[in-house]
């Protein structure tokens, strides 16, 4: 059993068991504080009854009138709590807030093209590839001349304001753009 609750600032001192994973993007404290202050209703955690954090999702609302949407910035579940449908619950939370509170057309996210487990999760939740973004994930500090850029799939799921699914496309894997073209 888990408790789904709002992400609090002091959770930043308790989530190392979640963030110490090769697929989890980590950020500086200022980044997390920015999300918690601007979009507190789009940030939540799954907590074990013992108080240990099991997973979290951070999101935001962005875009213009014609493409206003929810965005999943980070979703992660600690390895010991995977395969319990926590990611599904956290994503459902963010999708509901994006739809009901912000009136978004869709929810989008970026995922490494090599992260097949996450791709399967998101596709199972109804997301589809909108486009491939070349070198979205930048260099990991390999030094001068080092190159470790990785492509990402921009994935989307339409919400209730998009009943005709205009925010998605069937051939998204064939649509390739540069990271510089992504706003």
Secondary structure, DSSP 8 states (H G I E B T S, - for coil): -EEEEE--GGGGGT-HHHH-STT-----HHHHHHHHHH-GGGEEEEEETTS-EEEEEEEEEE--TTT-EEEEEEEEE-GGGTTSSHHHHHHHHHHHHHHHTT--SEEEEEEETT-HHHHHHHHHTT-EEEEEEEEEE------TT----EEEEEEEEE-TT-TT-TT--TTGGG-EEEGGG--
